[in-house]
């Protein structure tokens, strides 16, 4: 399996895209029926049907993708797989590669389904209007932020405070585990991240590593999503008066309290610390991604986590997502009250990766703060 270079916020982490083989009873028969020419699944796509996991043709291809992921990942230069569509609008298996493999290296089809090569290059955990400056409270989300003590081994770290969620009547800031809670050893700073610790805005990376130049806006909940769940998320309870109660996001405004599933070709946007407001489109579903996490800022390797069912987004030239944008909320690209689609946490110069927002909220037992 290919080892990929990765960055946690502004610092290096090893990251890989790994295989997952999930076989379901009776899937072969189902796949054949919906993928027949003129079949119901294909017809819905040709007629403008939604390319989401609720579409039977998309689900059928995802099963074929999963069935062949292990063998594909064993090939030199292959770094991941996903479900997508080809240039003719047919459901297809995306094979993500570090460099162009060239003719004949990949199969043209798998179980009758087209194969599309997507050169993603190296994948990084993206962690490092001006989204890096100190805001007058109450602050908006989509801004630089992080754990107040995220300084160790001669470096400081940070990422993006992406959005707000709520549990009952309590409002929380939502970001990534690797932005807020990744310090799990008493090493370079003689402490570990724990419940009650302050979360600051901006992050230490934008105040010369001096916490006194930032402001406390929330307190860590201590809910550790990793390494045991399928999402990279963390929340911190809002300090009264420090965060807008409507959950407004810089350059996005207020969002909807409801969410929406991802679909191939779906237009999306996000607001983050490094690239600010940026737009792109979903290129793949059901992706398998493995990321190696550090045990503190600029620390040693701690564990490798394999995520399944992830969202792939086009990220040419790192214009949609770059280092420091980890924790950004990805929403549908509409002008008023967009619905959340995913929580961004990793990527490369060609592709970004997001946890489906439904998985994030289910893990947290939370809902979006919005209209």
N, C-alpha and C positions, 0 to 999 in steps of 0.2 A: 504494500500500500504506500502511496506517495505521501511523504511528510511535507506539510505546507508551512510557510512562514506566517506567523500571526502576530497581532499586536493587541494587548489589553490596554485600552485607552491610549496612552502615548508610548507604551513599552512593549517589548517583544514577548510573544507567547507562541508556543508551537501549536499548530492547528491542523487537523486532517478532516477530509470528508471520508467517512467510513461506510461500510456496507451494512445493510439490514435485509435479511431474507424473511419475508412474512408470507406464508402460504395459507390460503383459505380454502376450505372444503368446497368443491363444486365451482371454483372460480373459472376453471378452464372452459366449461360449458357456457357460463354466463358471458365470458369475454368474447367468445366466438359469435354469439348471437348479436350483441350490440355493435360489434365491429364489422358485420357484414355490409358490403356496399348497399347504400340505401336503407340501412337499418335505422331504428328509431334514435339511437344515440348520435350517429353520424348526421342524420337528417337535422336534428335539433341544432347541431353546431353549424352546419352549412346555412341554416336559416336564421342564424344570429342567436342561437341558444347560449346560455351562460356557461362558460368554461370553468365551472366550479366542481368540487368533489360531489355535489349533489347530482351531477349529470352522469347517467349510467355509462356513457362512452368514456368519460374521463376516469371514472372509478375502475372500469375494466382495464384501461391502459396502466393505471397505477398498480394494479395487481401483477400485470406482466412486468412492469418496471421492477417491482419488489422481487419477483421470481428470479430475475436475471442480475440483480445488483451485485451479488457476491462474485459471480464470474466476471462481470465487467470491472469491478474494483480490483480484481487480481491482475488486470492488464497494466503494464507500465505506462504511466502518464495519465491514467484515469483517476479523477479525484472525487467523483460523486455522480449521482443520478437524480432525475426528477421526472415529472410528467408535464408535457407541454403540447404544443401543436406545431406542425411543420408549415412550410411556406404556402401550402395549399389549404391550410385550415383543418387538416386532419389531426386527430389526437396522435401524439408521438412520444417516444421515450427520449428524454434529454440525457446525453452523456456529457458530463462536465470534465474538461481536461485541462491540465496545466499548460500545455502548449499544443498547437495544432498537430494531430496525429497523422494526418494525411490519408490519401485514398487507400482503401484495403485494410486499414488497421482496425476499424470498427465494423461490425455487421451492418448491412443496409437496413435490415428489418429484424425484429424479434417477435416470434409468433405472429407474423403477418403485420406487425405494427412498425411504421417508419422509425428510424433512429436518427436523431438530430444531434450533432456535436456542438457543444457550447464551450468555447475556450474561456475559462474563468480565471486562469492563472492561480496565484497563491491566495488563500483565504485567510482573512485576519479578523479577530474579534475586535470590532470597532469601538475602542474605548479611548482616545486619549486618554437692515437692523443690525446691531452687533450683539451676538448671542453670548459673548464672553465677558461682558462688563457687569459691574455691580448694579443691580436694579434697585430703585426705590421701592420698598414694600408697600402693598402686597405685590409680590413678583408674579410674572407669567412663567409658564413652563416652556419647554423647548430651549432651555438655557444651560449654560455651563454649571456644573455642580458636582458634588461628591461627598465622601466621608471626610469629616474634619481632620482626621489624623492620618490621612492617606499619604504619608511621607515615610520612606524607608530606603536604606541602601543607596543614599545619595540622589534619590529621585522623588518626585511627587506625582500623583496620578489624579485622574478625574474623568468625567464623561458628561452625559446629558441627563438633566432632570426632565423626563419626557412629557408627563401628563399627570393628571390627578384621578384617583379612584376613591371609592368610599366603601366602608363596611359599617352598616347601620348608619349612624349619624356622624361617624368619624371620617374625616378626609385625610387622604394619604398622598404623598408624592410617589409616583411610579418610575422606576428606572431598572437597570440590570443588577443582578447579583454581583457581577464582576466589576461594576462601578461602585456599589455601596458596601458590599459585605465580603469581598474576596479575601480580606486579611484574616487568616485563620491560624497564624502562628505568632508567638511572641518573639519576633526576630529583630529586624532592623529598627523597629520603633517601640519595642518592649510592650506591645499591647495587641489585642485582637479586636475585631469589630464585634460589637454586642448591642443588644437592645438598649435603647436610651441614648446611644451616642448621637452627637449632632451631625446633621447633614447641612452642608454650606452651599451658598451661591455667592460668587462663582466658585468653581472647583479650584483646588490648590494650584493646578497647572496654569491658571490665569491670574494668580495673585502672587507670583514669584515664590510659590511654596510657603507663603506666610498666611496662616489661618486667620490672624488678626485683621487682615485686609479683606476678609470675606464676612458674610453674615450667616448666622444659624437660621435655617428656615423650617427644619423638620427634625424628628428624632427617629432613629432606626427602630423598626418593629422587631427585628431579630428573627423573622421568618426566613429560614434558609431554603431557597429553592433547589440549590445544588449541594451535593451531587446526585440527589435521589429523585428529582422530578424531571419532566421533559421540557422545562422552561428555564430561561435565564432571567429571573426577575427579582426585584426587591422593592419593599415599600417602607416609607417613613412617615409617621404621623405629623401632620402640619402643626407648626407652632402658631398659635392664634395671632392673626394680623399680618403674618409674613407671606402668605400665599393667597392669591385671588380665590375667592370661594366658588367662582364659576368655572374654575379650571382652565381659564383662557391660555392658549398657546401662542407664543410669538409668531406673528405673520400668518397664523392660521385662524386665530380667534377662538370662540367657543366651539365645542364639538357636540355631537349628538350623544345622548345617554345610551343609545342602542349601538350595536356593532354589526359588522357584515363579514361574511366569509370571503376569502380570496378567490379570484378566478383568473385564468390565463388571459393576458391582455388588459386586465383591469388597470385603469389610471390611478396612481397613488401619489401622495406627497408626504413630506415630513419636515419638521423643524428641529434642528439640532445644533449643538455647540459649535461645530467646525464649518459645516457647509450651509448652515442657516436653512432657509426654505428651499427645498429642492423637489423636483418632480421626476417620476419615472413610470414604469409599468411592470406588472407581475409577469414573469417569464416561465415560472415552473411551480408545481405543487408537489406535496408529498416527498420533499427532499430529505435525505439522510445526511446529517452533519455531525462530525465529532470534533470537539475543541479541547485542547489541553489548557488547563487553568493553572495560574500561579497561586502561591500561598500568601502573598502580600505584594505590595508595590515593588516592582523590580526584584521579586523574590524567586524562589525555586519552583519547579514543577510540583503540583499538588495532586491532580487527578485528571483523567480524560473522561469527558462526558459525550456520549453519542445521543443526539437528538433525532427524532423521526417526525415525519409529517410536517416539515417546515416549508416556508414560503421563500421562493427565489425571485429576486427583483433585479432588473437591468441596472448596471452601475458603471457604465462606460467612463473610463477616466476618473473613477471615484467621485463623480460629480453629484451623485445622489447620496452616498454615504462614505465618510472617511473617518480616520482616527479621531476620536473625541466625540463622535456622534452616537456611540453606544447608549442605549436607553431611550432613544427617540421613538415616539409613537408614529406608526405609519397609518395614515388615514386615506379614505377615498378622495380623489381629486375633484371635489366640488366646492363651490364658493361659500355655501352656508351650512353650518352645523354638519360637517362631514362625519361619517361613522368610522370608528377605529377598525383597522384590518389586522395589524400585527405590531409586535414589539421588536424593533431592530436590535441586533446584537453582534453580528459578524458579517464578513464580506471580503471581497477582493476588489481589484481595480476594474472588474467587469461585472461582478454579481454581488448583491447584498442578500443577507439571510435574516428572516424575521420569524419569531414565534407567533403562531396564530393567536390573535387576541383572546379568542374563546378559551384556549388552553390556559393562558395567563390568568384570566379572571376566575376560571374554575379552580385553579390551584390556590389562589388567594382568598376565594370566597368573597369576591368584591364585584362592584359594578363601576362603570365609567361615570365620572362627574361631567355632566353635560345637559343639554336641553332635550 
